[in-house]
Amino acid sequence: MVTVSTDTATEIRLGRGMHGLKGTMLADPKLKVIPLFGLLNKNINNFRLPGRPGLPVLTSLLVDESGVVALERPSRRLCSPV
């Protein structure tokens, strides 16, 4: 499993130690990778820190060995009730 975060590498390193997180965590604070998967959250525009262009949609992706997304499952925590 790999996670992609808008946190910097330093923030990830500190968070891993504080929260005991394991696994591969990649830093994408400038949002170069997240939009490639179509996961830039366009509904959250009030969270803008200097150097942080936005937030991703919390999503789980299953990507095959050739880089094709085989399964996409958005987080239910942030879904609006229907």
C-alpha positions as CSV (number, residue, x, y, z in Angstrom):
1,M,0.0,0.0,0.0
2,V,1.1,3.5,-0.8
3,T,-0.4,6.7,0.4
4,V,-0.1,10.1,-1.3
5,S,-0.4,13.1,1.0
6,T,-0.4,16.9,0.6
7,D,1.9,17.0,3.6
8,T,5.6,17.7,3.1
9,A,8.2,14.9,3.6
10,T,9.1,16.4,6.9
11,E,5.5,16.5,8.1
12,I,5.0,12.9,7.1
13,R,8.1,11.9,8.9
14,L,7.0,13.7,12.1
15,G,3.4,12.3,11.8
16,R,4.7,8.7,11.4
17,G,6.6,9.0,14.6
18,M,3.8,10.6,16.6
19,H,1.0,8.2,15.3
20,G,3.0,5.1,14.7
21,L,2.1,5.0,11.0
22,K,3.6,2.3,8.8
23,G,3.8,1.8,5.0
24,T,5.0,3.9,2.2
25,M,3.8,7.5,2.3
26,L,4.6,9.9,-0.5
27,A,4.6,13.7,-0.2
28,D,2.7,15.7,-2.9
29,P,2.4,19.2,-1.3
30,K,2.4,21.0,-4.7
31,L,-0.4,18.6,-6.0
32,K,1.6,17.3,-9.0
33,V,0.4,13.7,-8.7
34,I,-3.1,13.9,-7.0
35,P,-4.8,15.7,-10.0
36,L,-3.4,13.1,-12.4
37,F,-5.8,10.6,-10.8
38,G,-8.6,13.2,-10.9
39,L,-8.7,13.4,-7.1
40,L,-8.3,17.2,-6.5
41,N,-11.2,18.2,-4.2
42,K,-12.7,21.1,-6.0
43,N,-15.4,21.6,-3.2
44,I,-12.9,22.6,-0.6
45,N,-11.5,26.0,-1.5
46,N,-11.3,27.6,1.9
47,F,-8.3,25.5,3.0
48,R,-5.4,27.3,1.4
49,L,-2.1,27.5,3.2
50,P,0.9,29.2,1.6
51,G,2.3,26.8,-0.9
52,R,-0.6,24.4,-0.6
53,P,-3.0,24.7,-3.6
54,G,-5.8,22.5,-2.1
55,L,-6.7,19.1,-0.8
56,P,-7.3,15.7,-2.4
57,V,-10.5,13.7,-2.2
58,L,-9.8,10.8,0.2
59,T,-9.9,7.8,-2.0
60,S,-8.6,4.2,-2.2
61,L,-7.3,3.2,-5.5
62,L,-6.2,-0.3,-6.7
63,V,-3.6,0.2,-9.5
64,D,-2.4,-2.7,-11.5
65,E,1.2,-3.3,-12.5
66,S,0.8,-1.4,-15.7
67,G,-0.5,1.7,-13.9
68,V,-4.2,1.3,-14.8
69,V,-6.7,2.1,-12.0
70,A,-8.6,-1.2,-11.5
71,L,-10.8,0.0,-8.6
72,E,-11.7,3.3,-7.1
73,R,-13.4,3.7,-3.8
74,P,-14.0,7.2,-2.3
75,S,-14.0,7.6,1.5
76,R,-17.5,7.5,2.9
77,R,-16.5,9.9,5.7
78,L,-16.6,12.8,3.4
79,C,-19.6,11.8,1.2
80,S,-22.7,13.9,1.6
81,P,-25.9,12.1,2.6
82,V,-28.2,11.5,-0.3
